[in-house]
Amino acid sequence: MSETHPPTSVSSVPESAVRPAGLLIRQFAVLLPFLGVFGLAFGWPSSHWAVRIAWVLWTSYFLFCWTSVFHEVAHQTLPRPKWFNILMGRIIGTVLLTPYNVYRESHIRHHAYLNRPNDWELWPYSDPHCSLGFRRMFVWLDLVFGALTSPYIYGRIFFHQESPIQKPEIRRAILWEYVAIGVFWGTILTWVGWNGYWFEFLLAWVIPHWIAGLIQSGRKMTEHLGMSSFDPLRGTRTVLSRNPITRLASFLNFDIFVHGPHHRYPRISHEQLRGKMGEHLQNEPDIEFPVYQSYLAATRAMLPCLFLKPGVGLNAGATAANRVTQEDVSEFLEDVTVLVGGQPNHEAPKPE
């Protein structure tokens, strides 16, 4: 099913081995899109088409990296005070049209109920009430227009009549975050329209944001689409690459590509994920974990599901979801398997 590393290929990385310089580099990367936006808006150092293409690609990729920072602060695992994680999350969420608390509440349940019908983050792929025809249509909208479909998917957990978010203080915070998004973007668009900067806005923001959304949706699908198991290590695709380009991309994105152990242990810091996967490969050699040596290999494994059967869990071949001990959780868990009441479903995805 996959191109896996042998158990000995991944060594445990102790937390003490993490270099503060690595964190500083990742956080510095948050500023890099602004350089591209400036270059595109003002034609610096040139308005030549080749320079513009280079700036668009630069800006798009580092805007995509913003989604990984957003993810990290939602877990509140940046080694900074909690208020800093929340502030960063609210700033990025405002720019990316997704309130911080909407994303956090959806993501908490994504970890707790991976691939189940109440995995709000993977709607409609996780929802057995969504037809195959609808999913086949929506998956292409989600891929091509991810910058818009992602805020919609996350927002469902707040606006849906069966929303699990019941605490008044959280709902109030989300409402004000939506107000902030409206005020921020209303101000930006008014200023752009008043000055007639629509071309510059399209070039410097709309196109890079659109491409970044496409990359982010592609990442989501590569790691999830077609996975039927509800076990976090079997129900996601994990990439443990030796390729320097993939390693750099994983580094800049807080090792989100090491996805399986991140799903099982949502509260550990990103630098421990490779070591955790190595432990499972070593201690459970008889289990064929979906671990890939390159992101391209993981993408190839996903592609049939994208075209034929876009779904996860019950929509990807699982016959029944195993029991859980809680129907809803409101915080990230140390190990999500504490919720499992029955045996994990280990069926492999069966694209049709």
VEXGU-382547 format. One record per atom (N, C-alpha, C, CB): x, y, z; residue in three letters. Coordinates in steps of 0.05 Angstrom, whole numbers, plus 5000, padded with zeros to 4 digits. Glycine has a CB too. Example, Ala and Ser with C-alpha at 12.3 -4.5 7.8 and 13.67 -1.06 7.14 Angstrom:
% VEXGU-382547
526448865156ALA;524649105156ALA;526449345156ALA;522649115181ALA;525749555142SER;527349795143SER;525850015157SER;528249885114SER;
END
This chain:
% VEXGU-382547
501649765000MET;500050005000MET;501750255000MET;498250005024MET;504050245012SER;505650485014SER;508650435012SER;505050625041SER;510150645008GLU;513050625009GLU;513950695037GLU;514350814987GLU;514550505053THR;515050555081THR;517950545088THR;513550355099THR;518750695108HIS;521450675119HIS;521650425136HIS;522050925136HIS;523950295136PRO;524350085156PRO;524450205184PRO;526849925151PRO;523750055205PRO;523750165232PRO;526250305240PRO;523049955251PRO;528550215229THR;531050335238THR;531650605225THR;533350145233THR;530050685206SER;530650925191SER;529951185206SER;529250925165SER;528451165227VAL;527651405242VAL;528551375271VAL;524651445241VAL;530151555280SER;531151555307SER;529551745324SER;534051605309SER;529351695349SER;527951865367SER;529452125371SER;527351735394SER;528052355369VAL;529352615373VAL;528452725399VAL;528652805349VAL;530252745419PRO;529452845445PRO;528753145443PRO;531552805465PRO;526953235460GLU;526053515460GLU;528353705464GLU;523853555480GLU;530353615480SER;532653785487SER;534353835463SER;534253655509SER;534053675441ALA;535753705418ALA;534753925399ALA;535853445402ALA;532454035405VAL;531354245387VAL;532854495390VAL;528354295394VAL;533654615368ARG;535254865368ARG;533355105367ARG;537254875345ARG;533655295385PRO;532055535384PRO;532155675357PRO;532855725406PRO;534455645344ALA;534755775318ALA;532655675298ALA;537555725306ALA;531955425300GLY;529955315282GLY;527255455285GLY;529555015287GLY;526455495310LEU;523955635316LEU;524055925305LEU;523355635346LEU;526356055309LEU;526656325299LEU;526356345269LEU;529256445308LEU;527556145255ILE;527456135226ILE;524556105217ILE;529155915214ILE;523055925230ARG;520255875223ARG;518656125227ARG;519155645239ARG;519056255250GLN;517556495256GLN;518356725237GLN;517956575285GLN;520856735229PHE;521656945210PHE;520256905184PHE;524756935207PHE;519756645176ALA;518456585151ALA;515656705150ALA;518356285147ALA;514456755173VAL;511756885173VAL;511857155160VAL;510756915202VAL;514157295161LEU;514357555149LEU;514857555119LEU;516557715163LEU;515757325108LEU;516557315081LEU;514357385060LEU;517757045075LEU;511857315065PRO;509857395045PRO;509657695041PRO;507157285054PRO;510157845063PHE;509958135060PHE;512058245040PHE;510458275087PHE;514358115039LEU;516358195019LEU;515258154991LEU;518958035023LEU;513957924987GLY;512857864960GLY;510558054953GLY;511857584959GLY;508758114973VAL;506558294968VAL;507658574960VAL;504758314993VAL;509758664974PHE;510958924968PHE;512158914940PHE;513158984988PHE;513658704933GLY;514858684906GLY;512758694884GLY;516558444904GLY;510558554889LEU;508458534868LEU;506858794866LEU;506558314874LEU;506358924889ALA;504759164889ALA;506259404877ALA;503859234917ALA;508859414881PHE;510359644873PHE;512259584850PHE;511959754896PHE;512059344839GLY;513859274816GLY;516759274823GLY;513359454794GLY;517459184847TRP;520259184856TRP;521458904854TRP;520459294885TRP;523858874845PRO;525659074834PRO;524959134805PRO;528458984836PRO;522958994794SER;522259034766SER;519358934762SER;524258884746SER;518059044742SER;515358944736SER;515358744713SER;513459184729SER;517758644706HIS;517958444685HIS;516358204693HIS;520958364680HIS;515158064673TRP;513357844679TRP;514757614693TRP;512157734653TRP;517357574687ALA;518857354701ALA;519157414731ALA;521557314688ALA;519757674737VAL;519957754765VAL;517357724779VAL;521058044767VAL;515157804765ARG;512557774778ARG;511757484783ARG;510457904760ARG;512357314764ILE;511857024769ILE;513356924793ILE;512456864744ILE;515857004795ALA;517556914817ALA;516357014844ALA;520457014814ALA;515557264844TRP;514357374869TRP;511657244876TRP;513957674866TRP;510057174855VAL;507557044860VAL;508056764873VAL;505957004834VAL;509956614862LEU;510556354873LEU;511656374902LEU;512556204855LEU;513356564906TRP;514556614932TRP;512256684952TRP;516556854931TRP;510656874945THR;508456964963THR;506456744969THR;507057204952THR;505756594948SER;503856374951SER;504856164970SER;503256244924SER;507356084967TYR;508355874984TYR;508555965013TYR;511155784975TYR;509456205018PHE;509756285046PHE;507056365058PHE;511656525048PHE;505056425042LEU;502256455052LEU;501256175060LEU;500456585031LEU;501955975044PHE;501255705052PHE;502555635079PHE;502155495030PHE;504955715083CYS;506255665109CYS;504855805132CYS;509155765108CYS;503356015126TRP;501756145147TRP;499655945158TRP;500356395136TRP;498655775140THR;496655585150THR;497855395170THR;495355425126THR;500355335167SER;501755155186SER;502255295213SER;504355055175SER;502955555211VAL;503155715236VAL;500455735250VAL;504255995230VAL;498355775234PHE;495655785244PHE;494955525259PHE;493555835221PHE;495755305247HIS;495255045259HIS;496755015285HIS;496154825239HIS;499255105285GLU;500955085309GLU;499855245332GLU;503855165303GLU;498955485327VAL;497955655348VAL;495155565357VAL;497755945340VAL;493655425339ALA;491155305348ALA;491555095369ALA;489655185324ALA;493754945366HIS;494554745386HIS;495854885410HIS;496454545374HIS;496555135407GLN;497955285428GLN;500555145437GLN;496055325452GLN;501955045417THR;504454905422THR;506955065414THR;504454645407THR;506555315404LEU;508955485401LEU;510055535429LEU;508255755386LEU;512755515432PRO;513955565459PRO;513955865466PRO;516755455460PRO;511555965467ARG;511156245474ARG;508756255493ARG;510556425448ARG;508256475507PRO;505956495525PRO;503356435510PRO;505756765538PRO;501356335524LYS;498856265512LYS;497556495497LYS;496856155533LYS;497856735509TRP;496556975497TRP;497857035470TRP;496957215515TRP;500456965467PHE;501857015441PHE;500756825420PHE;504856975444PHE;500256575427ASN;499056375408ASN;496356475399ASN;498856105421ASN;494756565418ILE;492056665412ILE;492156905394ILE;490456715437ILE;493857095401LEU;494157345385LEU;494957285357LEU;496157535398LEU;497057115353MET;497957035327MET;495656895311MET;500356845328MET;494156725325GLY;491956585312GLY;489856775303GLY;490756385331GLY;489256975319ARG;487157165311ARG;488057345288ARG;486357345335ARG;490557415287ILE;491557585265ILE;491457425239ILE;494457675271ILE;492657175240ILE;492657015215ILE;489856935207ILE;494356755220ILE;488156865226GLY;485356795220GLY;483857025207GLY;483956705245GLY;484357265217THR;482957495205THR;483857535176THR;483657755221THR;486357495170VAL;487357535143VAL;486357305125VAL;490357535142VAL;486157065136LEU;485356825120LEU;482456765121LEU;486956585129LEU;480856945133LEU;477856925133LEU;476756705151LEU;476956885105LEU;478356615170THR;477456395187THR;477956475216THR;478856135181THR;475956525232PRO;476356595260PRO;478056385275PRO;473656635275PRO;479856485292TYR;481656315307TYR;480056095322TYR;483356475326TYR;477956175337ASN;476555985353ASN;474855795337ASN;474756135373ASN;473955875313VAL;472555685295VAL;474555465287VAL;471455835271VAL;476955555279TYR;478955355270TYR;479755175293TYR;481355495259TYR;480155285316ARG;481055125339ARG;478854925348ARG;481755315363ARG;476355015349GLU;474254835357GLU;473854605337GLU;471554985361GLU;473954675311SER;473754465291SER;476154275292SER;473554605263SER;478454385296HIS;480854225296HIS;481054035320HIS;483354395295HIS;480154125343ILE;480053955367ILE;478453705360ILE;478754105391ILE;476153735347ARG;474453505341ARG;475553345317ARG;471553605335ARG;477053475300HIS;478353325278HIS;480353125290HIS;479853525260HIS;481753195311HIS;483553015324HIS;482052795339HIS;485453165343HIS;480052875354ALA;478652685371ALA;476952485355ALA;476852835391ALA;475852575333TYR;474052405318TYR;474852375289TYR;471152515319TYR;477452325285LEU;478552305258LEU;476952115240LEU;481452215260LEU;476152225217ASN;474852065196ASN;472051985203ASN;476451825189ASN;471052055227ARG;468351985235ARG;466352195224ARG;468051965266ARG;463752135225PRO;461752325215PRO;461952595230PRO;459052215218PRO;462852595255ASN;463052845270ASN;465752975268ASN;462252805299ASN;467252895248ASP;469753035241ASP;469053275223ASP;471852845227ASP;468453495235TRP;467453735221TRP;469453835200TRP;466753955240TRP;471953805206GLU;474053915189GLU;474253775162GLU;476753915203GLU;473453515162LEU;473653365137LEU;470953335123LEU;474753085143LEU;468953505130TRP;466453515115TRP;467153615087TRP;464353695129TRP;465853505066PRO;463653305066PRO;464753025064PRO;461853365043PRO;467352985063TYR;468552725058TYR;467952535081TYR;471552755054TYR;467552635105SER;467052465128SER;464052415133SER;468252585153SER;462352555119ASP;459452555124ASP;458152345107ASP;458252835120ASP;457152125119PRO;455851915103PRO;453152005090PRO;455251675119PRO;452152235098HIS;449752345086HIS;450252505061HIS;448252525106HIS;452752555055CYS;453552695031CYS;453952485009CYS;456052875035CYS;452552514987SER;452652314966SER;455352314952SER;450452364945SER;455952084939LEU;458452064924LEU;458552274902LEU;458751784912LEU;456252324889GLY;456152524867GLY;456852794878GLY;453452524854GLY;455752864901PHE;456353134912PHE;459253154920PHE;454553184937PHE;460352944931ARG;463152944939ARG;465052964915ARG;463852694956ARG;464352824894ARG;465952844869ARG;465953124858ARG;464852644849ARG;463753264861MET;463553544851MET;465053724870MET;460653624848MET;464553694896PHE;465553884916PHE;468653864918PHE;464353834943PHE;469753624915VAL;472653594919VAL;474253764900VAL;473453294915VAL;473153814876TRP;474553984857TRP;474254284864TRP;473553934828TRP;471954354874LEU;471654624884LEU;473554674907LEU;468654684893LEU;473654474925ASP;475354494949ASP;478354504941ASP;474854254967ASP;479054364921LEU;481854374912LEU;482554634899LEU;482454134893LEU;480954714879VAL;481554954863VAL;481055214878VAL;480054944837VAL;478955214894PHE;478155464908PHE;478355424938PHE;475355544900PHE;480455294947GLY;480755234976GLY;480855484993GLY;483255084980GLY;481755714981ALA;481955964997ALA;479156045006ALA;483256184980ALA;477055964991LEU;474256034998LEU;472855795011LEU;472756124974LEU;473255555002THR;471855325013THR;472755265042THR;472155084996THR;475255315048SER;476255255075SER;474855425096SER;479255305076SER;474655695093PRO;473155845112PRO;470255745115PRO;473156135105PRO;469055665092TYR;466255555094TYR;466155295110TYR;465155505065TYR;467955115104ILE;467954855118ILE;468354895148ILE;470154665107ILE;470355065155TYR;470755115184TYR;468455255197TYR;473355275188TYR;467255445182GLY;465055595194GLY;462555435200GLY;464355815175GLY;462255205187ARG;459855035192ARG;459554965221ARG;460054785175ARG;461854925235ILE;461654835263ILE;460455055281ILE;464454765273ILE;460455305272PHE;459255515287PHE;456355575278PHE;460955775284PHE;455855565252PHE;453255645241PHE;451255415240PHE;453555765214PHE;452255165240HIS;450454935236HIS;448554915260HIS;452054685233HIS;446054825255GLN;444054805276GLN;444854595297GLN;441354745265GLN;446554405289GLU;447454195308GLU;450354255317GLU;447353925295GLU;451054505318SER;453754585327SER;454354475355SER;454054885326SER;456654355358PRO;457454255385PRO;458554485403PRO;459554045382PRO;458954715391ILE;459954945407ILE;457655065423ILE;461355155389ILE;457555005448GLN;455355095465GLN;456155305485GLN;454154865479GLN;458655335492LYS;459455525512LYS;459055805502LYS;462455475520LYS;457555965517PRO;456956245508PRO;459456415504PRO;455156385528PRO;461456375521GLU;463856545518GLU;465356485492GLU;465656505542GLU;465356225484ILE;466656155459ILE;465056265435ILE;467055855456ILE;462456225435ARG;460856325414ARG;461056635411ARG;457856245418ARG;461156765434ARG;461457055434ARG;464157135422ARG;461157165462ARG;466256995429ALA;468957055419ALA;468957015388ALA;471056875432ALA;467656795379ILE;467556745350ILE;466056965336ILE;466256475345ILE;463857045347LEU;462257265335LEU;463957515331LEU;459757325351LEU;465457585352TRP;467157825350TRP;469457785330TRP;468257905378TRP;470457545328GLU;472557485308GLU;471457515280GLU;473657205312GLU;468957435275TYR;467757485249TYR;467357775244TYR;465057335247TYR;466557925264VAL;466358215261VAL;469058345253VAL;465258345288VAL;471158245267ALA;473858355261ALA;474558295232ALA;475958235280ALA;473958055222ILE;474457985194ILE;472958175175ILE;473657685188ILE;470458215181GLY;468858395165GLY;469858675164GLY;465958395174GLY;470658785187VAL;471659055189VAL;474359075174VAL;472059145219VAL;476158875179PHE;478758885167PHE;478558885136PHE;480558655177PHE;477158685126TRP;477058655097TRP;475258865084TRP;476058385089TRP;473258965099GLY;471659185089GLY;473359435086GLY;469259235108GLY;475059485105THR;476859715104THR;478859685080THR;478359745130THR;480059455078ILE;481959405056ILE;480659445029ILE;483159125058ILE;478259325025LEU;476959334999LEU;476059624993LEU;474659144997LEU;475159765013THR;474260045009THR;476660215000THR;473060155035THR;478960175014TRP;481360325007TRP;482260254979TRP;483560265027TRP;482259994972VAL;483059914945VAL;481260034924VAL;483159604943VAL;478660014929GLY;476760124910GLY;476860424907GLY;473960044917GLY;477260564929TRP;477360854929TRP;479760954912TRP;477560964958TRP;481960814914ASN;484360894900ASN;484760754873ASN;486760834917ASN;482960574866GLY;483160444841GLY;485460254838GLY;483260644819GLY;486160114860TYR;488459934861TYR;487759644855TYR;489859954888TYR;485659604840TRP;484659324837TRP;486659144823TRP;482059334820TRP;488059244803PHE;490059074790PHE;492258994809PHE;491259214765PHE;493259194824GLU;495459134844GLU;494458934865GLU;496359394857GLU;491958974874PHE;490758794894PHE;490458514883PHE;487958904903PHE;489558494858LEU;489358224846LEU;492058094844LEU;488158254818LEU;494058244835LEU;496758124831LEU;498158064857LEU;498458314815LEU;497958244877ALA;499558224901ALA;498158054922ALA;500058494913ALA;495458024921TRP;494157864942TRP;492357644931TRP;492558054959TRP;490457714913VAL;488457514906VAL;489657274893VAL;486457644886VAL;491457304874ILE;492657074860ILE;494456914880ILE;494357174836ILE;496257034895PRO;497756874914PRO;496056734935PRO;499857044928PRO;493956864945HIS;492156744964HIS;490756514952HIS;490156954975HIS;489856534927TRP;488556314913TRP;490356074910TRP;487556414886TRP;492856124902ILE;494755904899ILE;495455774926ILE;497356004885ILE;495755944946ALA;496355834973ALA;494055654982ALA;496756054993ALA;491555734976GLY;489255564983GLY;489255304968GLY;486655714978GLY;490055314943LEU;490255064927LEU;492354874939LEU;490955134898LEU;494654984947ILE;496754814960ILE;495754694986ILE;499354984964ILE;494454865002GLN;493454765028GLN;491354545024GLN;492254995044GLN;489454585006SER;487454375001SER;488854124990SER;485354474981SER;490854154973GLY;492253914964GLY;493653774986GLY;494353994943GLY;494853915005ARG;496053795028ARG;494053645045ARG;497453995046ARG;491753765050LYS;489653635065LYS;488753375052LYS;487253825069LYS;488353385026MET;487353145012MET;489552925012MET;486553214984MET;492053005008THR;494152805007THR;494352655034THR;496852945001THR;493952795055GLU;494252675082GLU;491752525091GLU;494952885102GLU;489452575078HIS;486952465089HIS;485252315069HIS;485352685101HIS;484952415045LEU;482952305026LEU;483452005021LEU;483052465000LEU;481351845023GLY;481451565018GLY;482251395042GLY;483451514997GLY;482651515065MET;483551365089MET;481051275104MET;485351535107MET;480751015107SER;478250905119SER;478550855149SER;477550645106SER;480950815159SER;481350755187SER;480750985205SER;484150645192SER;479850925229PHE;479351135249PHE;481751155269PHE;476751085264PHE;483650975265ASP;486050985282ASP;487851205271ASP;487550705282ASP;488951385287PRO;490451615277PRO;492951545261PRO;491251785300PRO;494251325268LEU;496651255253LEU;496051105227LEU;498451075271LEU;493750975226ARG;492850835202ARG;491050995184ARG;491550575209ARG;489851205196GLY;487851365182GLY;488851615170GLY;485651425200GLY;491451655170THR;492751885156THR;495251795142THR;493352115177THR;496051945122ARG;498551885108ARG;500752055121ARG;498351945077ARG;502951925128THR;505252055140THR;507552055121THR;506051915167THR;508952275119VAL;511352295102VAL;513852335119VAL;511052535081VAL;515652135117LEU;518252155130LEU;520352145108LEU;518651915150LEU;521152375099SER;522752395075SER;525752445081SER;521752615057SER;527452335064ARG;530352395065ARG;531052605045ARG;531952135061ARG;529152665027ASN;529652865006ASN;529953145019ASN;527252864986ASN;532153285012PRO;532653545026PRO;530453755020PRO;535253655017PRO;529253744997ILE;527153944991ILE;524653885007ILE;526453944960ILE;523853635009THR;521553565025THR;522153615055THR;520753275021THR;524553555063ARG;525253605091ARG;525153905098ARG;528153495097ARG;526054075079LEU;525854365083LEU;522954455084LEU;527354515061LEU;521354345066ALA;518454425066ALA;517154335092ALA;517054295042ALA;517754095101SER;516653995126SER;517654175150SER;517453705131SER;520154245149PHE;521254415170PHE;519854685172PHE;524254465165PHE;519454815148LEU;518055075148LEU;515155055157LEU;518255185120LEU;514054815155ASN;511154775162ASN;510854625188ASN;509754635140ASN;512854645206PHE;512654535233PHE;512154235232PHE;510454665249PHE;513354095212ASP;513253805209ASP;510453695208ASP;514753675233ASP;508653855196ILE;505853765194ILE;505653525175ILE;504153995183ILE;507753475158PHE;507653245140PHE;507852985156PHE;509853265119PHE;509052995180VAL;509152755197VAL;506452735211VAL;511552775218VAL;504452655195HIS;501652715203HIS;500452515222HIS;499952735179HIS;501052265219GLY;499852055236GLY;500452095266GLY;500851785228GLY;502952115274PRO;503552155302PRO;502452425312PRO;506552145307PRO;502352625295HIS;501152875304HIS;498252835311HIS;501453095282HIS;496852665295HIS;494052625301HIS;493652465326HIS;492752475278HIS;495452275332ARG;495052115356ARG;495852275381ARG;496751865354ARG;497852445379TYR;498952585402TYR;498652895397TYR;501852505409TYR;496253005398PRO;495953285390PRO;497353495407PRO;493053345390PRO;498253415430ARG;499353615448ARG;502453615450ARG;498253585476ARG;503653425435ILE;506653435435ILE;507653625415ILE;507753145430ILE;510053735419SER;511153925400SER;512053795375SER;513454085414SER;512253945354HIS;512653835327HIS;515353695324HIS;512554055307HIS;517453775340GLU;520053655337GLU;520153365347GLU;522153825351GLU;518053275361GLN;518053005372GLN;516652805353GLN;516653005399GLN;515452905332LEU;513652735316LEU;515152515301LEU;512152905296LEU;517452575289ARG;518952375275ARG;519852145294ARG;521452495261ARG;520652225318GLY;521452025338GLY;519151845346GLY;522552165362GLY;516751965349LYS;514351815356LYS;513751605335LYS;511951995361LYS;513851695309MET;513251505288MET;515351285287MET;513151655261MET;517851355292GLY;519951155293GLY;519450945314GLY;522651285298GLY;518451035337GLU;517850845359GLU;515650645350GLU;516850995384GLU;513550745337HIS;511450565328HIS;512450375306HIS;509050725318HIS;514050475288LEU;515150295267LEU;516850075279LEU;516750455247LEU;518350145300GLN;520149955313GLN;518649755330GLN;522250105329GLN;516649855345ASN;515249685364ASN;512949525352ASN;514149855386ASN;512049615328GLU;509749475315GLU;510449405286GLU;507149655316GLU;512449235283PRO;513449185255PRO;511449035238PRO;516049025257PRO;509448905250ASP;507548755234ASP;505348925222ASP;506348535251ASP;505149175231ILE;503049355221ILE;504149515198ILE;502049545244ILE;502649515176GLU;503449665152GLU;502349955154GLU;502449525126GLU;503850125167PHE;503050395170PHE;503350545143PHE;504750545191PHE;501450725137PRO;501650875111PRO;503751105114PRO;498950995104PRO;506251015114VAL;508551205116VAL;509951205089VAL;510451125140VAL;510551445079TYR;511651475053TYR;514351615054TYR;509751625034TYR;516051555036GLN;518751675035GLN;518851935020GLN;520751475024GLN;516652005007SER;516552264993SER;513652354992SER;517752244964SER;513352624990TYR;510652724988TYR;509352654961TYR;510653034991TYR;511052624941LEU;510052534915LEU;508852254916LEU;512252544894LEU;510152074931ALA;509051804934ALA;506351814949ALA;511051624949ALA;506151974969ALA;503652004984ALA;501452114966ALA;503952175009ALA;502152304949THR;500252424931THR;499352224910THR;501452674917THR;501152064900ARG;500351854881ARG;498451654893ARG;502851694871ARG;498751594919ALA;496951414933ALA;494151534936ALA;498051334960ALA;494051794938MET;491551934942MET;489951974916MET;492052204955MET;491352004893LEU;490052084869LEU;487651924860LEU;492052084847LEU;487751654861PRO;485251504854PRO;482851584870PRO;485851204857PRO;483251644896CYS;481051724913CYS;479951994905CYS;481951724943CYS;481752174896LEU;480852434887LEU;478952414863LEU;483352604880LEU;479552234845PHE;477952214821PHE;475552034824PHE;479652114798PHE;475851814839LEU;473751604840LEU;471951614864LEU;475051344838LEU;473251644888LYS;471651614912LYS;472651804934LYS;471651324922LYS;472252064931PRO;473252254951PRO;471752224978PRO;473052534941PRO;473052104997GLY;471752065023GLY;473751965043GLY;469451865021GLY;472951955068VAL;474451845090VAL;472551685107VAL;475952065107VAL;473751505123GLY;472051355142GLY;469951185128GLY;470751535162GLY;467351235135LEU;465151085124LEU;464851135094LEU;462551155138LEU;465851355084ASN;465751425056ASN;468151325040ASN;465451715052ASN;469951175054ALA;472351075041ALA;472650775045ALA;474851215052ALA;470450635053GLY;470550345055GLY;470350235083GLY;473050255044GLY;470350395104ALA;470050285131ALA;467150195134ALA;470650505153ALA;466749975148THR;464049865151THR;462549975174THR;464249565154THR;464050055195ALA;462750175219ALA;464850325235ALA;461349955236ALA;464050535248ALA;465950685265ALA;466050545292ALA;465050975269ALA;468550525303ASN;468750405330ASN;467650595351ASN;471750335336ASN;466950485374ARG;465650645395ARG;467650845407ARG;464450465416ARG;466651065417VAL;468251255432VAL;466951305459VAL;468551525416VAL;468651385478THR;467651415505THR;466351685510THR;469851365525THR;466851875492GLN;465552135495GLN;464552225468GLN;467552345506GLN;462152335467GLU;460952415442GLU;461952695433GLU;457952425444GLU;463152845452ASP;464253105444ASP;466553165464ASP;462153325444ASP;468553295454VAL;470753395471VAL;471153685465VAL;473453225465VAL;472353825483SER;472754115480SER;475654195483SER;471054265499SER;477554005483GLU;480354065486GLU;481953845473GLU;481054095516GLU;484353915464PHE;486153715453PHE;487053525475PHE;488653855441PHE;487353265467LEU;488053055486LEU;490952985483LEU;486252805481LEU;492152875504GLU;494952775503GLU;495152555483GLU;495852685530GLU;493252375483ASP;493252135465ASP;490352085458ASP;494651885478ASP;489552115433VAL;486752095426VAL;485651815429VAL;486352185398VAL;487351615431THR;486351335434THR;484951295460THR;488551145430THR;485151475479VAL;483651445505VAL;480651465500VAL;484451655525VAL;479851575477LEU;476951595470LEU;475851335459LEU;476551815451LEU;477551155450VAL;476650915436VAL;475450715455VAL;478950795420VAL;472950645449GLY;471650445466GLY;471750165454GLY;468750525471GLY;472050155428GLY;472249895414GLY;474949875400GLY;469949855395GLY;475249665384GLN;477749635369GLN;477849825346GLN;478049345360GLN;480149945341PRO;480450125317PRO;479849975292PRO;483250245316PRO;478550105273ASN;478049995247ASN;480550025230ASN;475650135233ASN;481749795222HIS;484249805208HIS;483949735178HIS;486249615220HIS;481549765168GLU;481249705139GLU;482849895122GLU;478249705132GLU;484049795102ALA;485549965084ALA;483450095065ALA;487649815067ALA;484050335054PRO;482250465035PRO;481950295010PRO;483250745028PRO;479550285000LYS;479050124976LYS;477850304954LYS;477049884983LYS;479550454940PRO;478550614918PRO;477150444898PRO;480850774905PRO;474950554888GLU;473450404868GLU;473550544841GLU;470450374876GLU;
END
